[in-house]
């Protein structure tokens, strides 16, 4: 800490917080700046503009290149712009701490003593690997919320990694030149904003959930959008307005009903034979009608024109559902439980299912393939001391891929409630990402899904909206599905047994 306005103290500007370390002792005869520099046992951490007068804001808070299961002793000091050092950690700080003790070469507790540490391997479920110039110009002000978020992303995310600092240097080298061009063109500003908005979303998610989580969500989101657009373009040959399909469906529930009938009588009196038209004894006149080709089937006594409604073929279905899932039986390579590492093991899971019509046997028997995404976060544990959580943050995600047979108790095309159930076999791939420099780890397991549920037809609630969806987009039926799904772990090494109560939207086309 500093007595004055950190990082300046009495006209001295501190540049680094230096940490020196030794494997032998805390004693100054061993742990001193000269010997530490000669042995390359030193870490200089840049001091940023502090947000407090007493606690410096450091660019980093880790010491790298240490060996696991080796006891280390640490001293700290401040370094000014002239490379002078001061405020070295005194011996009394060690001696007066009960967890350190009086023996400078053997602390009472290396874990609790603030000046010692014994690094250990940090593990998760997978212990072994199985396999702001431009933004300111674009948004008009350096006080815009987007610019502030980009600035915070730079400080918290980019500057904490080697590749991020390289990106930052390249940006500051070429960004000002590009910003001058953008400033002189409204078209360029608009294009820049269109480009920066997805990056801004990525930065916001990174600050909230972490960089790797944002990266995974961005990749999955991009893949899902591209897949949806390609599928819709192939299936219906419509424009990109189909992306708003779900919003259109929901918003139309409140629209007043429009009768599927003619309200104006066609002018055809003169076209009818007078003997048939004027005959008062004929209650019903049967004859060809010009609108018969459009589906006209009957004209009521009130002169309402009734038409048949064409329904498109129904050969496929797709469902998107969400639920809470916890792999309660999952343990790691070293026996550590999943719930010991991840703070919220019961986390949301996305489920996506696709069906093909197969047989009509007292209902429908269809083929189904499914996938999804499960995501949660937590902290790793030390390999030799799993009771104490490590600082490294872990992100766990799993993607299942299953094939199943599904039976639907469906006896009418206009049935309100459709009970269904089924089961199958599949695999689940999973990975653990960590926020330090260690690479991701991957794994896989075999699972068997068993499920049962019911689907409520929205067509029965909003029939006129359903006809519009069928006519314009080829969606024959829209349903709300509620389901109980049990995942059974087939492999014993990674057991993903767990239940999911999920609900979502199902469409048939």
Buried (B, 14 or more C-beta within 10 A) or exposed (E): EBEEEBBEBEEBEBBBBBBBBBBBBBBBEBBBBEBBEEEEBBBEBEBBEBEEEEEBBBBBEBBEEBEEEEBBBBBBBBBBEEEEEEBBBEBEBBEEBEBBBEEBEEBBEBEEBEBBBBBBBBBBBBBEEEEBBBBBBBBEEEEBEBBBBBBBBBBBBBBBBEEBBEBBEEBEEEBEEBBEEBBEEEEBBEEBBEEBEEBBBBBBBBBEBBBBBBBBBBEBEEEBEEEEEEEBEEBBEEEEEBEEBEEBBEEBEEEEEEEBBBEEEBEEEEEEEEEEBEEEEEEEEEEEBEBEEEEBEEBEEEEEBBBEEEBBEBEBBBBBBBBBBBBBBBBBBBEBBBBBBBEEBBBBBBBBBBBEBEEEEEBBBBBBBBBBBBBBBBBBBBBEEBEEBBEBBBBBBBBBEBEBBBBBBBEEEEBEEBBBBBBBEBBBBBBBBBBBEBEBBEBBBBBBBBBBBBBBBBBBEBBBBBBBBBEBBBBBBBBBBBBBBBBBBBEEEBBBBBBBEBEBBBBBB
